[in-house]
Amino acid sequence: MEKLTIPETLQKNITYHSEVCDRHTYIKAGQEIVKPIQKMVIDGELVCPRCELEQGDRKLQEATQKEYDEFLKQKKYNTFYNRSILADNTILAATLENYHVEHQEERKNKQTVMESISRLKNGQVFNLILQGNQGAGKSHLAYAALRELNESGLDVSCLFVNVESMMRLIKDSFNNKESRYTENYFVELMSEADYLALDDIGAETGAIGTDKIATDFVQRVLYAITTTRQDKSTLITTNLSSETLFRMYDKKLVSRLFRNPKFVVFKETKDKRMNNIPF
C-alpha cells in the first residue's frame, strides 16, 4: 500500500486513516492491479491524497483546454479583420444596415442576402453568387454578409479576398522572397476559411468588355482554391455574365464556382458611386 510523504509543516493538520482508496490501478504483466492508497484526514475531512492530486490535475487540464479553445476562437474571429485582402478600404464600414435601397431590385436582393445568411448560420452549404452592374453594391453586401457571420458567435472563420489584389500580391512574391503572400499562403488560407468571399472575379484579367482569357496562372490558383472548398460555402461577386465567365475560364472551374448556387442578380440597379457626380 502506497504511503505518501507529507511535509513536516503540514503534518500537524494531517493524520493517516486506516481506510484505503482502491480506485487506483497499474498494469503489470498485462494485468490491471489495484494499488491501495491510504486515506488521510486533512483539516477534519477524510480524503484520498491521490484522488485529490488527480482532481487538481484534471481541473488544471480543463482550465488549460478552455484557455486554448478561447485562443483558437479568437484567432478565427480575427481572421476576417486581420487577413482579408481588400481593393477598397472603404468597404470596411459596410454593413447590412448601411446598404441603402432605393428600388425594388435592391430591396429584393438585400432580402435574399439576409435570408442566405440565416441559411448559412443554420449550417447549409451553398455558394452565393452576386452578379451584375458595377457599383450596385455587390462587394458591400458580400462583406456585410461575412461580417454578420463573423459576429454571430458561431466560432467560424470568415475571409474576404479581392481576387485582383490577391493575384498582384502573389506575383510580387515571385521576386520578393520576404513576402508571405505566396501562392501556397493564399491557397492554404482560403481553403481553411469556413466562409470565403471571392470579390470581383474576372477583374484580375482586365477582361471586362474584352475577349481576354484568364491566364494559366490565374486559373491554377482559383482551381486550387475551389478544389478544397467543395464542402464549404463561398460568396462570389462579379460584373461578368455567365457566358463571359465560361469563355474566360476553364469550364470545370466555373462549374465549381457555381456549385449549388444561390444567385443575386443586379440588372436595373445603377452605379451607386455615380450618384454624387454633378455632370
Number of C-alpha atoms within 10 A of each C-alpha: 11 10 11 13 7 10 8 9 8 10 12 10 11 17 15 16 13 7 14 17 17 14 12 13 13 10 10 8 6 7 9 11 13 14 16 17 21 20 21 20 15 17 10 10 9 15 18 21 18 17 15 11 11 11 12 12 12 12 12 12 12 12 12 12 12 12 12 12 12 13 12 13 16 14 15 19 21 16 18 23 15 10 13 18 20 17 14 10 9 9 16 13 10 19 18 18 7 11 15 13 13 9 11 11 16 22 13 14 19 20 14 16 22 17 12 18 19 15 13 17 16 10 11 13 18 20 25 25 24 26 23 21 19 18 16 22 25 26 26 20 23 26 27 24 24 22 20 17 22 22 12 11 11 12 17 20 21 29 29 27 22 21 24 21 17 21 21 12 19 20 14 14 16 13 9 13 10 9 12 13 19 19 20 13 12 20 18 13 16 25 19 17 21 18 25 27 27 24 25 23 18 23 17 18 17 13 15 14 8 10 11 15 19 20 12 11 12 17 16 14 16 20 19 18 19 21 14 14 19 17 11 18 22 27 24 24 26 22 22 21 13 13 8 18 19 16 15 21 21 16 12 11 20 18 13 16 23 18 18 14 16 16 16 21 21 20 12 13 19 17 12 12 11 10 8 7 6 5 4
